[in-house]
Amino acid sequence: MTTAGRGSSAPAAPRWMVVALFASLALNLIVAGATAGFVWRHGSGASDTAARNLPPNLLGYATTLPPARQEEINARTQEQRQHVRPLRRQLREAREEVVQVLVAEPFDKGRFEAAQARLLIADQKARDAVHLLFAALAAQMTPEERRGFVEWRQKRRPMRNPLDEPEKQASEQSR
């Protein structure tokens, strides 16, 4: 027995399947484009990935030095580091207090201003301690390490604001 042939072409796919296919293709292109954009924007160097997340200051740079050198510098700056920790904790607590006073009902302007004043004092104390820590770190670094910091920082923080570039200063453009 022979069965009747249906012809050489397959039946057309249902309309919903065609729409789903194009939607899937569009979604795949969006994901691929976002991934490529992220890799292009944030760099693909795996060795530099951890360093990119560090703040561009001496403390962040010190963590990129060889482990033996890090330990040596950490040991010599331990006193300053111990002084910074409680001040940073006080700063976080002062920030939390400001937020709590801000959202409290009814709003008390005097209490908010007092909390803001305490935050300002805590912030200044923490900044002063961090600056002393940076000075201690810099004093422990070799001249090569200090020059390396400048290069490291330039690579990590390219100028993003065109007004920061000397040739594009507003005062010079208006002439």
C-alpha positions in Angstrom: 0.0 0.0 0.0 1.1 3.4 -0.7 0.1 6.5 1.2 -0.8 9.7 -0.5 2.1 12.2 -0.5 1.5 15.5 1.1 3.6 17.3 -1.3 7.2 18.5 -1.1 6.6 21.4 1.3 5.9 21.2 5.0 2.8 23.0 6.4 3.2 26.6 7.5 3.9 27.1 11.2 1.2 28.6 13.3 1.3 32.4 13.6 1.9 32.4 17.3 5.0 30.2 16.8 6.5 32.7 14.3 5.8 35.6 16.7 7.5 33.6 19.5 10.5 32.9 17.4 11.0 36.5 16.6 10.5 37.6 20.2 13.0 35.0 21.3 15.5 36.2 18.7 15.0 39.9 19.8 15.5 38.9 23.5 18.7 37.0 22.6 20.0 40.0 20.7 19.3 42.3 23.6 21.1 40.0 26.1 24.0 39.6 23.8 24.3 43.3 23.2 24.0 44.1 26.9 26.7 41.6 27.7 29.0 42.9 25.0 28.5 46.4 26.1 29.2 45.6 29.7 32.4 43.8 28.8 33.5 46.6 26.5 32.7 49.3 29.1 34.1 47.7 32.1 37.1 45.9 30.5 37.7 42.3 30.3 41.0 42.0 32.2 40.3 39.3 34.8 43.5 40.3 36.7 42.3 43.9 37.0 38.7 43.1 38.0 39.3 43.1 41.7 41.4 46.3 41.6 38.7 48.1 39.7 36.3 47.8 42.6 38.7 49.4 45.1 38.5 53.0 45.9 41.2 55.0 44.0 43.1 56.0 47.1 46.3 54.8 48.8 44.5 52.2 50.8 43.0 50.7 47.7 46.3 50.8 45.9 48.1 49.1 48.9 45.9 46.1 48.4 47.3 45.6 44.9 50.9 45.3 46.1 52.5 41.9 46.5 51.1 40.0 49.6 54.4 40.2 51.5 54.6 44.0 51.0 50.9 44.3 52.0 51.6 42.6 55.3 54.6 44.7 56.0 52.7 48.0 55.3 49.6 46.7 57.3 51.8 45.9 60.3 53.4 49.3 60.3 50.1 51.2 59.9 48.1 49.0 62.3 47.7 51.8 64.9 46.2 54.2 62.5 43.9 51.4 61.1 42.7 50.7 64.6 41.9 54.3 65.1 39.9 54.6 61.9 37.5 51.6 62.6 35.5 53.0 65.5 35.3 56.4 63.8 33.8 54.8 60.7 31.4 52.9 62.9 30.3 56.1 64.6 29.9 57.7 61.1 27.6 54.9 60.0 25.6 55.2 63.2 25.3 59.0 62.7 24.0 58.5 59.2 21.4 56.0 60.4 20.3 58.4 63.1 19.8 61.2 60.5 17.7 58.8 58.4 15.6 57.8 61.4 15.0 61.4 62.4 14.2 62.3 58.8 11.4 59.7 58.4 10.0 60.1 61.9 6.5 61.7 62.2 5.9 64.3 63.1 9.1 65.8 61.6 11.2 67.7 64.2 13.4 70.2 62.4 15.5 71.0 65.5 16.2 67.3 66.1 17.0 66.8 62.4 19.5 69.7 62.5 21.1 68.3 65.6 21.5 64.9 64.0 23.0 66.5 60.9 25.4 68.4 63.1 26.5 65.1 64.8 26.9 63.5 61.4 29.1 66.4 60.2 31.3 66.0 63.3 31.5 62.2 62.9 32.3 62.6 59.2 35.1 65.1 59.9 36.7 62.9 62.6 36.6 59.9 60.3 38.0 61.9 57.4 40.8 63.2 59.6 41.7 59.7 60.7 41.7 58.4 57.2 44.0 61.2 56.1 46.4 60.3 58.9 46.2 56.7 57.7 47.0 57.7 54.1 50.0 59.7 55.4 51.2 56.7 57.3 50.7 54.5 54.2 52.6 57.0 52.0 55.5 57.1 54.5 55.8 53.3 54.3 55.8 53.1 50.5 58.9 53.2 48.4 59.3 55.9 45.8 58.5 53.3 43.1 55.3 52.4 44.9 54.2 56.0 45.2 54.9 56.6 41.5 53.0 53.3 40.8 50.0 54.7 42.7 49.8 57.7 40.4 49.9 55.4 37.3 47.4 53.0 38.9 45.0 55.9 39.7 45.2 57.4 36.3 44.3 54.0 34.7 41.4 53.5 37.1 40.0 57.0 37.0 40.1 58.6 33.5 38.7 62.1 33.4 35.0 61.8 32.8 33.9 65.4 33.0 35.1 67.3 29.9 35.5 70.4 32.1 38.2 68.6 34.1 40.4 68.5 31.0 42.7 71.6 30.9 42.1 72.2 27.1 38.3 72.3 27.7 38.1 74.7 30.7 35.0 77.0 30.5 37.1 80.1 31.0 39.4 79.2 28.0 36.5 78.2 25.7 34.7 81.5 26.0 37.7 83.5 24.7 
